[in-house]
Amino acid sequence: MSKHANCINGDYVGDRSELLNMLMDDGRVLRCQAISIQDWPDLNEREVHLLGVVEPSFEALFSEHPDYLAYWAKK
């Protein structure tokens, strides 16, 4: 059984959150409550979900992104 994904080709194989970490470009760990990877090797596609991001803040992660600026600049 694979240890990298929660779902492989549509079949749930188990929670892998305790085995997975998301590292940012600067080497810091992005802290979140759960990580879910859906791997579709038959389609050569993968999808990653980060649930409950704790640190860094949403603002710190996305404050320079055009979509963030377009939405929050209007507030």
VMD Tcl script that draws the C-alpha trace (Angstrom):
set ca {
  {0.00 0.00 0.00}
  {1.24 3.47 -0.85}
  {2.20 5.84 1.98}
  {2.06 9.08 0.01}
  {-1.64 9.55 -0.75}
  {-5.05 9.33 0.90}
  {-6.75 8.39 -2.35}
  {-5.28 6.47 -5.28}
  {-7.29 6.21 -8.50}
  {-10.44 7.03 -6.53}
  {-9.88 4.45 -3.78}
  {-9.45 5.78 -0.23}
  {-6.40 4.12 1.32}
  {-6.19 5.98 4.64}
  {-5.25 9.20 6.38}
  {-1.63 10.20 5.72}
  {-1.63 13.57 7.54}
  {0.84 12.44 10.21}
  {3.31 11.27 7.55}
  {3.20 14.38 5.36}
  {4.69 17.88 5.66}
  {4.44 20.83 3.32}
  {7.66 22.82 3.04}
  {7.66 26.36 1.72}
  {10.36 27.79 -0.57}
  {12.26 29.17 2.41}
  {12.35 25.73 4.10}
  {9.76 26.52 6.78}
  {7.00 23.99 7.44}
  {3.51 25.16 6.56}
  {1.48 24.13 9.62}
  {-1.99 22.82 8.92}
  {-4.50 20.46 10.51}
  {-4.47 17.94 7.67}
  {-2.92 17.22 4.29}
  {-4.74 15.16 1.71}
  {-3.22 13.92 -1.53}
  {-5.33 12.40 -4.24}
  {-3.16 10.54 -6.76}
  {-4.56 9.47 -10.10}
  {-1.60 7.63 -11.73}
  {-3.86 6.26 -14.48}
  {-4.52 9.89 -15.50}
  {-1.06 11.19 -14.51}
  {-2.73 13.73 -12.20}
  {-2.34 14.64 -8.53}
  {-4.26 16.98 -6.24}
  {-3.13 18.30 -2.86}
  {-5.47 19.74 -0.20}
  {-4.18 21.68 2.80}
  {-6.90 21.86 5.42}
  {-6.95 24.28 8.34}
  {-3.77 26.24 7.60}
  {-2.51 27.46 10.98}
  {0.82 29.11 10.19}
  {1.80 31.26 8.42}
  {-1.38 33.30 8.18}
  {-3.47 33.50 5.02}
  {-2.40 37.14 4.66}
  {1.28 36.26 4.97}
  {0.92 33.56 2.33}
  {-1.10 35.48 -0.24}
  {-0.78 39.23 0.44}
  {1.13 39.83 -2.80}
  {-1.09 37.65 -5.03}
  {-3.16 39.66 -7.55}
  {-6.43 37.94 -6.57}
  {-5.83 38.70 -2.89}
  {-5.06 42.32 -3.69}
  {-8.08 42.66 -5.99}
  {-10.46 41.33 -3.33}
  {-9.01 42.73 -0.09}
  {-8.06 46.15 -1.48}
  {-11.78 46.79 -1.94}
  {-12.57 46.15 1.75}
}
mol new
graphics top color blue
foreach p $ca { graphics top sphere $p radius 0.5 }
foreach p [lrange $ca 0 end-1] q [lrange $ca 1 end] { graphics top cylinder $p $q radius 0.2 }
display resetview
